[in-house]
Amino acid sequence: MKKLNHIPEFAIIGHPNEGKSSVLSTLAEDDSVRVSPIPGETVTCQNFPVMVDGREIIRFVDTPGFQNPRKTLQWMQGYLGEDEQMIASFIEAHAGDPAFRDDCELLGPVAEGAGVIFVVDGSRPVRNMDRAEMEILRLSGAPRMAVINSKGEDSAYLAQWQSEFRKHFNAIRVFNSSRATYIQRIELLENLKSIDQQWEPALRDVVEAFKTDWQARSEQSVDILLAFIGEALAYRKTVPCAKENQQAVCRQMWQEYQELIAHKEHRAHKAIRSLFKHNIFNIDLPEHSILEKDLFSKATWEFLGLTDKQIILAGAMSGAALGAGLDVAAAGISFGVFSTLGGLVGAAGTAFKGKKWLSGIKLLGMHIGGEQLRIGPVTNSQLLYILLDRSLLFYGHIINWSHGRRDYDAGKKEIAEDTKKEGVTAYWNKGERKIAERFFRVASAGNGWASSEAAQGMRGLLLRQMQQIAEGNR
């Protein structure tokens, strides 16, 4: 065996439809890895380097499955040369033989010094063919880990696999590649350090690089979210508005605001998805997920625990003072986003009966000189908590969606069930809410909020919250 190069390399070996490609995809954070149940789909080795800050820190290799393990093992058991040359000698002896094409291909990286991650489906019993493959890998002398890919609750054969693996491998790990969280992925990488003492320093550096990179991505996620939320809170727009057009203009401006914020939220989520390397599956959420509900819908607000009394604009408002802020019931939600400049505007909300939602806006106005209508800034801090909860829910789904997962429909149902509970901020204590309220006041005031002390406090709070989500504590 050759000594470890400066970049650790692992050949992922296993049978089709047992999780080999899924494990590789999850470890490499690469959803372009083809996951196929059809034997023979992979005929050549393919490298999947993991890059951090433009530098390759570890490399995983997708390999074909064993083609002729019993005959390959028989040849190796009769081999009389030096042990370190056995794999290279086998490849040389069988080069060009179609009966051993896949065996030679998958053992190529091992001959070059790669470690081995052998993946099996723990829901089935151990077969003689599996034992032959394990013995081949043991005889190779490569540092090796066995991964029992646990696809569900079926663990009837787990003890049998573990017993066999103890005879052949340096480390054993039970791992559900389709449900693996960030923490479980790090734990698997940590476990790799035990496979060979010579590999430990390099793999320790790999794990630390992963953790540092993850922290950097979380910090970038916070910056993306704060920029989006700050823009939503500070938004202002003023337009000329004759008294006879006030109702139509108000509706139009409110619609524009909703569309703008929804667009900015989508853009922020897309940027975070890209940070965590979800390139193929966009995690388009199911219709009944709260994250697919209209940001300004009653369902979204009820999800966060707001009551009808808190949501609706009770009673009619009329005769507002000149230039004063004026809440407008728009789709049943009062944010305090509309105000009048140089005019007098009165408002009356549509009657709210039982569970029926406010269905419209009625504005009455009087023209006094020139009249203008302004939207923004937001004066109701509940919008801040709505945006924070949706953002943190999305972050939690993104980081915990395994790159090797392909059962999208089942995943969407799980996400929908997960988002039937209260939002994250419902559990914040008095001190955390104080930080959020301070940020709200500064951000809604407009210019200079991004560099403020309040924004830094909010940034720290979000980073702590994201850490808890990554650790599965919230």
Secondary structure as UniProt FT lines:
FT   STRAND          9..14
FT   TURN            16..19
FT   HELIX           20..28
FT   TURN            31..32
FT   TURN            39..40
FT   STRAND          46..52
FT   TURN            53..54
FT   STRAND          55..62
FT   HELIX           69..77
FT   HELIX           83..85
FT   HELIX           86..94
FT   TURN            95..96
FT   HELIX           98..100
FT   HELIX           101..111
FT   TURN            112..113
FT   STRAND          115..121
FT   TURN            122..123
FT   HELIX           128..140
FT   STRAND          144..149
FT   TURN            156..157
FT   HELIX           158..166
FT   TURN            167..168
FT   STRAND          171..175
FT   TURN            177..179
FT   HELIX           182..192
FT   HELIX           193..195
FT   TURN            197..199
FT   HELIX           200..234
FT   STRAND          237..240
FT   HELIX           243..245
FT   HELIX           246..275
FT   TURN            276..277
FT   TURN            287..288
FT   HELIX           290..292
FT   TURN            295..296
FT   HELIX           298..303
FT   TURN            304..305
FT   HELIX           308..311
FT   STRAND          316..317
FT   TURN            322..323
FT   STRAND          325..326
FT   TURN            331..332
FT   STRAND          338..341
FT   STRAND          344..349
FT   TURN            354..355
FT   STRAND          361..366
FT   STRAND          372..375
FT   HELIX           382..399
FT   TURN            403..404
FT   HELIX           408..418
FT   TURN            419..420
FT   HELIX           424..427
FT   HELIX           430..445
FT   TURN            447..448
FT   HELIX           449..451
FT   HELIX           453..470
FT   TURN            471..472
//
